[in-house]
């Protein structure tokens, strides 16, 4: 039984990891377009911009360059209300696109 269970468990874990990776791949260009529409009022969304329109808002480059910044951390930032950040009604795909764009600025 143990000989059968281990390969099945290993296959299930590998399949799940592959699905998570595939789901996390957003569209960078669509993320830029969304960022221009939704985020640029407060954030500098392009790498070359050193300061955001709202000085209290980090630039996207600063976010991308933060040590330990991950897709999961950005997902939390986009789905959890916090001081000064308006809550946007973004689809899961739109969030993935914006996150892909932000992380591409590294």
C-alpha positions as CSV (number, residue, x, y, z in Angstrom):
1,X,0.0,0.0,0.0
2,X,2.8,2.4,0.9
3,X,4.5,1.7,-2.4
4,X,1.4,2.8,-4.3
5,X,0.4,5.7,-2.1
6,X,3.8,7.6,-2.4
7,X,3.9,7.8,-6.2
8,X,0.2,8.9,-6.3
9,X,0.8,11.5,-3.6
10,X,3.9,12.7,-5.5
11,X,2.0,12.9,-8.8
12,X,-0.8,14.9,-7.1
13,X,1.6,17.4,-5.6
14,X,3.4,17.9,-8.8
15,X,0.1,18.4,-10.7
16,X,-1.1,21.0,-8.1
17,X,2.2,22.9,-8.3
18,X,2.0,23.0,-12.1
19,X,-1.6,24.4,-11.9
20,X,-0.6,27.1,-9.4
21,X,2.2,28.2,-11.6
22,X,0.0,28.3,-14.7
23,X,-2.7,30.3,-12.9
24,X,-0.1,32.8,-11.7
25,X,1.0,33.8,-15.2
26,X,-0.8,37.1,-16.0
27,X,-0.6,39.2,-19.0
28,X,2.0,41.9,-18.5
29,X,0.7,44.3,-21.2
30,X,-2.9,44.0,-19.9
31,X,-1.5,44.6,-16.4
32,X,0.1,47.9,-17.7
33,X,-3.2,49.0,-19.3
34,X,-5.1,48.3,-16.1
35,X,-2.5,50.0,-14.0
36,X,-2.8,53.1,-16.2
37,X,-6.6,53.1,-15.7
38,X,-6.8,52.1,-12.0
39,X,-3.5,52.8,-10.3
40,X,-1.7,55.7,-11.9
41,X,-3.7,58.4,-10.1
42,X,-1.7,57.5,-6.9
43,X,1.2,55.4,-8.0
44,X,4.1,55.9,-10.5
45,X,3.5,52.8,-12.6
46,X,6.5,53.0,-14.9
47,X,10.1,52.0,-13.8
48,X,11.6,55.3,-14.9
49,X,9.3,57.4,-12.6
50,X,11.0,58.0,-9.3
51,X,8.0,59.5,-7.4
52,X,4.3,58.7,-7.3
53,X,1.7,61.4,-7.8
54,X,0.7,60.7,-4.2
55,X,4.0,60.9,-2.3
56,X,2.7,58.4,0.3
57,X,2.1,55.8,-2.4
58,X,5.1,53.6,-3.4
59,X,6.1,53.4,-7.0
60,X,5.5,50.1,-8.7
61,X,9.2,49.8,-9.1
62,X,9.7,50.2,-5.3
63,X,7.0,47.5,-4.8
64,X,8.7,45.2,-7.2
65,X,12.1,45.8,-5.7
66,X,11.0,45.2,-2.1
67,X,13.0,42.3,-0.7
68,X,10.8,39.2,-0.5
69,X,8.0,40.7,-2.6
70,X,6.0,37.8,-4.0
71,X,2.8,37.3,-6.0
72,X,1.1,36.2,-2.8
73,X,2.1,39.4,-1.0
74,X,0.8,41.6,-3.9
75,X,-2.4,39.6,-4.0
76,X,-3.0,40.3,-0.3
77,X,-2.3,44.0,-1.0
78,X,-4.8,44.1,-3.8
79,X,-7.5,42.3,-1.9
80,X,-7.2,43.6,1.7
81,X,-8.3,47.1,2.7
82,X,-5.5,49.2,4.2
83,X,-4.9,52.8,5.0
84,X,-5.1,55.1,2.0
85,X,-5.7,52.3,-0.5
86,X,-9.1,52.4,-2.1
87,X,-10.7,49.0,-2.7
88,X,-11.1,48.2,-6.3
89,X,-13.4,45.5,-7.7
90,X,-10.9,43.6,-9.8
91,X,-11.4,40.2,-11.2
92,X,-8.8,37.5,-10.3
93,X,-7.5,37.7,-13.8
94,X,-7.1,41.5,-13.6
95,X,-5.2,41.1,-10.3
96,X,-2.9,38.6,-11.9
97,X,-2.2,40.9,-14.8
98,X,-1.4,43.8,-12.6
99,X,0.8,41.7,-10.3
100,X,2.6,40.3,-13.4
101,X,3.2,43.8,-14.6
102,X,4.5,45.0,-11.2
103,X,6.9,42.1,-10.8
104,X,8.2,42.5,-14.4
105,X,9.7,45.9,-13.3
106,X,12.4,44.1,-11.2
